[in-house]
Amino acid sequence: MDAWNIFCDFDGTISTTDVIDALLARHGMSGWEKLEEDWRAGRIGSRECMSGQVALLDMDHVEIGRFLDEAAIDPAFPAFIAEARRCAAPVQIVSDGLDYAISVILRRHGLSGLAVAANHLRRLDSRRWQLDSPWQAAGCSSGTCKCACVERSRSDGRKTLLIGDGASDFCAAGNVDFVFAKNRLIGYCRANGIAHLPIANFHEATALLPLLLSGALTTAADSLPERAVA
């Protein structure tokens, strides 16, 4: 059985909604929508977009805590983590989201021990916030360079699995050994010949993981039935 490292996106992959978008919809001041529009049009990178959006958040510590208490994750994710640990496959959350939000949500679901690479949310005063990006890399416009996270893991000789759902995962998908893809990432992997399987949730990912680690999943998605799991 090959040894693997697992990299997993958070917003829209583990969480059932995009936490940042929902937070901005509730507590963002005017202007955050224009930044989102500019990012989607490719006029700015995600780090510039999020830095500007975080500066437009108007909330105190109690309000963000109340919001995060309502945030939901895929109910099968804890079982996936348990299976990954059973298989000795380390999981790192790699996200262009906020480390504080991710840590609070994971802790609420008993998953506080996971490694997280994400943007850092810094409180400036009672209602003002700033974005820091400790995981950025030269030449990358993202706050968290997922490709760099993957590259750092190669020193131990393990293969790499990415689990993701959208544009922030596109670059890294081409730099890993296999992908479990949701939503927009499915089409990207198909269009670029990236070895992957489409998943709808972590129930499916949990069932597929032992097959991947045993070497049974070695080609693109069309090597298996369209739905390999129930």
C-alpha positions, 0 to 999 in steps of 0.5 A, spaced: 500 500 500 502 506 497 503 512 503 499 518 501 498 525 504 491 528 503 490 536 502 483 538 503 479 544 501 474 547 506 469 552 503 464 548 499 468 542 500 468 540 508 463 546 509 456 546 506 456 553 504 462 558 503 463 561 509 466 567 507 461 569 502 456 568 508 460 572 513 460 578 508 453 577 506 451 578 513 457 583 516 460 586 510 460 593 508 458 596 501 464 594 496 465 587 497 461 585 492 465 589 487 471 586 489 468 579 488 466 581 481 473 583 480 476 577 482 471 572 478 472 576 472 480 575 473 482 583 474 484 581 481 487 575 485 484 572 490 489 575 496 487 582 493 480 580 493 479 577 500 484 582 503 479 588 501 473 584 503 476 582 510 477 590 511 470 591 509 467 586 515 463 590 520 462 585 526 465 584 533 468 578 536 461 576 539 457 576 532 463 572 528 462 567 534 455 567 533 455 566 526 460 561 526 456 557 531 451 556 525 456 554 520 455 546 518 460 541 515 458 535 511 456 530 516 460 525 513 467 529 514 468 526 521 468 519 519 472 521 513 478 523 518 477 517 522 478 513 516 484 517 514 487 516 520 486 508 520 490 508 514 495 513 516 494 518 511 495 525 514 490 530 512 491 538 512 486 543 510 488 547 505 484 553 504 484 560 501 479 562 507 480 564 514 484 560 519 480 562 525 473 560 522 476 554 520 479 552 527 472 554 530 468 550 526 472 544 526 473 544 534 466 544 534 465 538 531 471 535 535 476 535 529 481 540 533 487 536 531 487 537 524 493 541 520 490 548 517 494 552 512 489 558 511 489 566 511 490 569 518 484 573 521 487 579 525 483 583 529 485 590 529 480 593 534 473 591 536 469 591 529 475 592 524 479 586 521 485 585 517 487 579 513 494 576 513 497 571 508 502 566 511 501 561 506 502 565 500 508 564 495 512 568 490 508 569 483 502 566 486 496 571 487 492 566 492 492 568 499 494 560 500 498 557 495 496 550 495 501 548 490 506 550 495 503 546 500 503 540 496 510 541 494 513 541 501 509 534 502 513 531 497 520 531 501 517 525 504 516 521 498 508 520 499 503 520 494 498 526 494 491 526 494 487 533 493 479 534 495 476 540 492 470 543 489 472 550 485 477 555 482 482 555 488 483 548 487 485 548 479 492 549 480 493 544 485 489 539 482 494 539 476 500 538 481 497 532 485 497 524 484 489 524 484 483 528 486 476 527 489 473 533 485 466 536 487 462 541 483 466 546 478 473 542 479 470 536 476 469 539 469 476 542 470 479 535 471 475 532 465 477 538 461 485 537 463 486 530 463 487 530 471 486 523 474 480 524 478 473 521 481 467 526 482 464 525 489 458 528 492 460 528 499 465 525 504 460 519 505 463 517 498 470 520 499 470 515 505 468 509 501 473 511 495 479 512 500 481 505 501 481 503 494 485 509 492 490 507 498 490 500 495 492 502 488 486 500 485 484 508 483 490 509 478 487 512 472 482 517 470 474 517 473 472 513 467 476 507 469 470 506 474 463 506 473 460 513 474 458 512 481 463 507 484 459 507 491 452 507 493 
